[in-house]
C-alpha cells in the first residue's frame, strides 16, 4: 500500500479544500403566479416554466381541492399582473 513520502502542510490542505464551499441557491419569482422558485425550475405552485405549463397541478386533487387551488392560483395571477392572459 502506498504511503505519502512527505507531509502536506495545513495551508496546502486548506487551499485544496477552498473550492468545496456550497453556493447559495438563486431564488427568482415565478413569471406566472409570482411565487418564489429556484431559477431554471418548474414552479411547484402553478406548474409553469416561463409562459408554458409543464405540470397540471390540479390533476391529482379532489374536486373540492381543485376548486380551492384554482381560486388561489387566480388570486396569485392577479397579484403577479397576469389578469387578462389565457394560458393553455
N, CA and C atoms as an extended XYZ file, in Angstrom:
264
Properties=species:S:1:pos:R:3:atomname:S:1:resname:S:1:resid:I:1 pbc="F F F"
N         0.845       -1.181        0.000 N   UNK     1
C         0.000        0.000        0.000 CA  UNK     1
C         0.888        1.241        0.000 C   UNK     1
N         0.539        2.196       -0.845 N   UNK     2
C         1.340        3.418       -0.956 CA  UNK     2
C         1.126        4.312        0.253 C   UNK     2
N         2.197        4.969        0.675 N   UNK     3
C         2.114        5.929        1.778 CA  UNK     3
C         2.730        7.247        1.323 C   UNK     3
N         2.256        8.374        1.875 N   UNK     4
C         2.827        9.660        1.483 CA  UNK     4
C         4.273        9.782        1.949 C   UNK     4
N         5.131       10.272        1.072 N   UNK     5
C         6.545       10.411        1.435 CA  UNK     5
C         6.803       11.696        2.203 C   UNK     5
N         5.965       12.717        1.975 N   UNK     6
C         6.118       13.974        2.703 CA  UNK     6
C         4.760       14.441        3.197 C   UNK     6
N         4.784       15.161        4.316 N   UNK     7
C         3.554       15.693        4.888 CA  UNK     7
C         3.127       16.939        4.109 C   UNK     7
N         1.818       17.022        3.802 N   UNK     8
C         1.287       18.229        3.178 CA  UNK     8
C         0.953       19.222        4.275 C   UNK     8
N         1.311       20.468        4.067 N   UNK     9
C         1.083       21.493        5.080 CA  UNK     9
C        -0.404       21.808        5.196 C   UNK     9
N        -0.774       22.443        6.318 N   UNK    10
C        -2.183       22.799        6.530 CA  UNK    10
C        -2.652       23.818        5.497 C   UNK    10
N        -1.771       24.738        5.098 N   UNK    11
C        -2.183       25.733        4.098 CA  UNK    11
C        -2.429       25.069        2.745 C   UNK    11
N        -1.625       24.078        2.406 N   UNK    12
C        -1.824       23.363        1.142 CA  UNK    12
C        -3.139       22.582        1.191 C   UNK    12
N        -3.391       21.953        2.341 N   UNK    13
C        -4.649       21.224        2.521 CA  UNK    13
C        -5.834       22.182        2.425 C   UNK    13
N        -5.742       23.340        3.093 N   UNK    14
C        -6.844       24.301        3.095 CA  UNK    14
C        -7.059       24.926        1.717 C   UNK    14
N        -5.981       25.156        0.983 N   UNK    15
C        -6.114       25.668       -0.380 CA  UNK    15
C        -6.849       24.668       -1.265 C   UNK    15
N        -6.587       23.399       -1.081 N   UNK    16
C        -7.275       22.364       -1.845 CA  UNK    16
C        -8.764       22.355       -1.498 C   UNK    16
N        -9.079       22.533       -0.227 N   UNK    17
C       -10.467       22.485        0.228 CA  UNK    17
C       -11.234       23.783       -0.018 C   UNK    17
N       -10.567       24.823       -0.469 N   UNK    18
C       -11.217       26.130       -0.631 CA  UNK    18
C       -12.322       26.111       -1.683 C   UNK    18
N       -12.315       25.141       -2.579 N   UNK    19
C       -13.318       25.068       -3.639 CA  UNK    19
C       -14.515       24.200       -3.259 C   UNK    19
N       -14.538       23.672       -2.040 N   UNK    20
C       -15.615       22.781       -1.620 CA  UNK    20
C       -16.818       23.522       -1.048 C   UNK    20
N       -16.755       24.841       -0.937 N   UNK    21
C       -17.828       25.614       -0.319 CA  UNK    21
C       -19.115       25.485       -1.136 C   UNK    21
N       -20.250       25.457       -0.436 N   UNK    22
C       -21.546       25.387       -1.100 CA  UNK    22
C       -21.950       26.770       -1.585 C   UNK    22
N       -22.625       26.819       -2.717 N   UNK    23
C       -23.093       28.081       -3.269 CA  UNK    23
C       -24.552       28.290       -2.883 C   UNK    23
N       -24.963       29.556       -2.753 N   UNK    24
C       -26.348       29.884       -2.449 CA  UNK    24
C       -27.239       29.556       -3.646 C   UNK    24
N       -28.452       29.072       -3.355 N   UNK    25
C       -29.418       28.814       -4.416 CA  UNK    25
C       -29.953       30.146       -4.920 C   UNK    25
N       -30.103       30.278       -6.226 N   UNK    26
C       -30.615       31.509       -6.825 CA  UNK    26
C       -32.143       31.475       -6.789 C   UNK    26
N       -32.721       32.420       -6.042 N   UNK    27
C       -34.169       32.491       -5.891 CA  UNK    27
C       -34.719       33.533       -6.861 C   UNK    27
N       -35.775       33.159       -7.579 N   UNK    28
C       -36.428       34.064       -8.525 CA  UNK    28
C       -37.931       34.018       -8.265 C   UNK    28
N       -38.679       34.872       -8.935 N   UNK    29
C       -40.134       34.862       -8.829 CA  UNK    29
C       -40.714       34.197      -10.066 C   UNK    29
N       -41.744       33.407       -9.866 N   UNK    30
C       -42.436       32.757      -10.980 CA  UNK    30
C       -43.068       33.838      -11.853 C   UNK    30
N       -42.874       33.750      -13.165 N   UNK    31
C       -43.417       34.758      -14.076 CA  UNK    31
C       -44.930       34.636      -14.220 C   UNK    31
N       -45.489       33.511      -13.794 N   UNK    32
C       -46.923       33.291      -13.955 CA  UNK    32
C       -47.708       33.627      -12.695 C   UNK    32
N       -47.273       33.097      -11.530 N   UNK    33
C       -48.044       33.303      -10.296 CA  UNK    33
C       -47.333       34.191       -9.281 C   UNK    33
N       -46.044       34.450       -9.455 N   UNK    34
C       -45.317       35.326       -8.543 CA  UNK    34
C       -44.725       34.633       -7.336 C   UNK    34
N       -44.861       33.312       -7.238 N   UNK    35
C       -44.293       32.575       -6.108 CA  UNK    35
C       -42.774       32.506       -6.240 C   UNK    35
N       -42.091       32.357       -5.110 N   UNK    36
C       -40.634       32.238       -5.146 CA  UNK    36
C       -40.248       30.826       -5.578 C   UNK    36
N       -39.315       30.742       -6.552 N   UNK    37
C       -38.845       29.455       -7.060 CA  UNK    37
C       -37.336       29.503       -7.226 C   UNK    37
N       -36.722       28.345       -7.355 N   UNK    38
C       -35.308       28.264       -7.689 CA  UNK    38
C       -35.189       28.512       -9.195 C   UNK    38
N       -34.193       29.278       -9.608 N   UNK    39
C       -34.030       29.634      -11.020 CA  UNK    39
C       -33.953       28.392      -11.907 C   UNK    39
N       -34.511       28.501      -13.098 N   UNK    40
C       -34.469       27.457      -14.129 CA  UNK    40
C       -35.151       26.166      -13.689 C   UNK    40
N       -36.221       26.270      -12.886 N   UNK    41
C       -37.005       25.105      -12.498 CA  UNK    41
C       -38.488       25.399      -12.695 C   UNK    41
N       -39.293       24.351      -12.743 N   UNK    42
C       -40.739       24.488      -12.860 CA  UNK    42
C       -41.292       24.949      -11.518 C   UNK    42
N       -42.267       25.857      -11.549 N   UNK    43
C       -42.907       26.353      -10.328 CA  UNK    43
C       -43.759       25.233       -9.736 C   UNK    43
N       -43.547       24.924       -8.461 N   UNK    44
C       -44.316       23.870       -7.805 CA  UNK    44
C       -45.716       24.339       -7.444 C   UNK    44
N       -45.919       25.651       -7.433 N   UNK    45
C       -47.217       26.204       -7.066 CA  UNK    45
C       -48.205       26.143       -8.229 C   UNK    45
N       -47.774       26.551       -9.435 N   UNK    46
C       -48.698       26.617      -10.575 CA  UNK    46
C       -48.333       25.663      -11.710 C   UNK    46
N       -47.104       25.119      -11.724 N   UNK    47
C       -46.707       24.162      -12.747 CA  UNK    47
C       -46.177       24.779      -14.024 C   UNK    47
N       -45.890       26.073      -14.029 N   UNK    48
C       -45.401       26.759      -15.227 CA  UNK    48
C       -43.889       26.893      -15.196 C   UNK    48
N       -43.297       26.864      -16.387 N   UNK    49
C       -41.887       27.196      -16.593 CA  UNK    49
C       -41.877       28.293      -17.636 C   UNK    49
N       -41.636       29.517      -17.213 N   UNK    50
C       -41.775       30.661      -18.110 CA  UNK    50
C       -43.252       30.877      -18.400 C   UNK    50
N       -43.624       30.885      -19.663 N   UNK    51
C       -45.025       31.077      -20.052 CA  UNK    51
C       -45.678       29.775      -20.505 C   UNK    51
N       -45.029       28.643      -20.251 N   UNK    52
C       -45.530       27.362      -20.722 CA  UNK    52
C       -45.875       26.466      -19.532 C   UNK    52
N       -47.075       25.861      -19.555 N   UNK    53
C       -47.471       24.967      -18.473 CA  UNK    53
C       -46.834       23.597      -18.697 C   UNK    53
N       -46.048       23.163      -17.723 N   UNK    54
C       -45.349       21.891      -17.823 CA  UNK    54
C       -46.058       20.799      -17.014 C   UNK    54
N       -46.631       21.166      -15.871 N   UNK    55
C       -47.277       20.210      -14.974 CA  UNK    55
C       -48.685       20.710      -14.667 C   UNK    55
N       -49.659       19.801      -14.714 N   UNK    56
C       -51.016       20.156      -14.309 CA  UNK    56
C       -51.127       19.892      -12.811 C   UNK    56
N       -51.044       20.963      -12.012 N   UNK    57
C       -51.042       20.800      -10.556 CA  UNK    57
C       -52.421       20.427      -10.022 C   UNK    57
N       -53.471       20.634      -10.805 N   UNK    58
C       -54.825       20.315      -10.355 CA  UNK    58
C       -55.210       18.862      -10.643 C   UNK    58
N       -54.401       18.153      -11.417 N   UNK    59
C       -54.749       16.817      -11.905 CA  UNK    59
C       -55.019       15.806      -10.786 C   UNK    59
N       -54.181       15.786       -9.758 N   UNK    60
C       -54.286       14.762       -8.724 CA  UNK    60
C       -55.164       15.172       -7.540 C   UNK    60
N       -55.760       16.363       -7.585 N   UNK    61
C       -56.562       16.849       -6.470 CA  UNK    61
C       -58.013       16.410       -6.598 C   UNK    61
N       -58.724       16.357       -5.451 N   UNK    62
C       -60.149       16.055       -5.478 CA  UNK    62
C       -60.904       17.283       -5.982 C   UNK    62
N       -62.206       17.128       -6.224 N   UNK    63
C       -62.999       18.210       -6.803 CA  UNK    63
C       -62.992       19.445       -5.898 C   UNK    63
N       -63.133       19.247       -4.603 N   UNK    64
C       -63.146       20.351       -3.644 CA  UNK    64
C       -61.773       21.033       -3.593 C   UNK    64
N       -60.712       20.228       -3.580 N   UNK    65
C       -59.353       20.777       -3.545 CA  UNK    65
C       -59.028       21.526       -4.834 C   UNK    65
N       -59.516       20.996       -5.985 N   UNK    66
C       -59.285       21.657       -7.275 CA  UNK    66
C       -59.881       23.057       -7.281 C   UNK    66
N       -61.114       23.162       -6.768 N   UNK    67
C       -61.799       24.448       -6.762 CA  UNK    67
C       -61.042       25.455       -5.897 C   UNK    67
N       -60.592       25.021       -4.717 N   UNK    68
C       -59.859       25.908       -3.812 CA  UNK    68
C       -58.519       26.320       -4.418 C   UNK    68
N       -57.804       25.370       -5.024 N   UNK    69
C       -56.491       25.652       -5.619 CA  UNK    69
C       -56.635       26.583       -6.822 C   UNK    69
N       -57.664       26.361       -7.648 N   UNK    70
C       -57.891       27.213       -8.814 CA  UNK    70
C       -58.172       28.649       -8.384 C   UNK    70
N       -58.954       28.807       -7.313 N   UNK    71
C       -59.260       30.142       -6.796 CA  UNK    71
C       -57.995       30.812       -6.269 C   UNK    71
N       -57.178       30.045       -5.568 N   UNK    72
C       -55.917       30.566       -5.025 CA  UNK    72
C       -54.973       30.998       -6.152 C   UNK    72
N       -54.844       30.165       -7.193 N   UNK    73
C       -53.970       30.490       -8.322 CA  UNK    73
C       -54.456       31.729       -9.070 C   UNK    73
N       -55.775       31.863       -9.202 N   UNK    74
C       -56.329       33.028       -9.893 CA  UNK    74
C       -55.983       34.311       -9.136 C   UNK    74
N       -56.063       34.261       -7.802 N   UNK    75
C       -55.700       35.420       -6.983 CA  UNK    75
C       -54.231       35.765       -7.106 C   UNK    75
N       -53.380       34.750       -7.141 N   UNK    76
C       -51.941       34.976       -7.272 CA  UNK    76
C       -51.598       35.537       -8.648 C   UNK    76
N       -52.298       35.086       -9.686 N   UNK    77
C       -52.056       35.603      -11.035 CA  UNK    77
C       -52.411       37.081      -11.118 C   UNK    77
N       -53.507       37.483      -10.451 N   UNK    78
C       -53.898       38.893      -10.449 CA  UNK    78
C       -52.818       39.738       -9.791 C   UNK    78
N       -52.281       39.247       -8.669 N   UNK    79
C       -51.221       39.971       -7.963 CA  UNK    79
C       -49.959       40.068       -8.817 C   UNK    79
N       -49.679       39.019       -9.594 N   UNK    80
C       -48.468       38.992      -10.418 CA  UNK    80
C       -48.633       39.797      -11.711 C   UNK    80
N       -49.860       40.209      -12.027 N   UNK    81
C       -50.076       41.039      -13.210 CA  UNK    81
C       -50.457       40.275      -14.455 C   UNK    81
N       -51.008       39.082      -14.332 N   UNK    82
C       -51.420       38.273      -15.487 CA  UNK    82
C       -52.941       38.145      -15.519 C   UNK    82
N       -53.649       39.222      -15.266 N   UNK    83
C       -55.098       39.163      -15.136 CA  UNK    83
C       -55.807       38.805      -16.437 C   UNK    83
N       -55.425       39.419      -17.559 N   UNK    84
C       -56.146       39.227      -18.808 CA  UNK    84
C       -55.638       38.095      -19.670 C   UNK    84
N       -54.565       37.414      -19.294 N   UNK    85
C       -53.981       36.378      -20.140 CA  UNK    85
C       -54.696       35.057      -19.959 C   UNK    85
N       -54.812       34.313      -21.053 N   UNK    86
C       -55.388       32.977      -21.010 CA  UNK    86
C       -54.288       31.994      -21.382 C   UNK    86
N       -53.768       31.255      -20.406 N   UNK    87
C       -52.669       30.317      -20.650 CA  UNK    87
C       -53.230       28.925      -20.848 C   UNK    87
N       -52.887       28.316      -21.976 N   UNK    88
C       -53.352       26.951      -22.239 CA  UNK    88
C       -52.198       26.065      -22.555 C   UNK    88
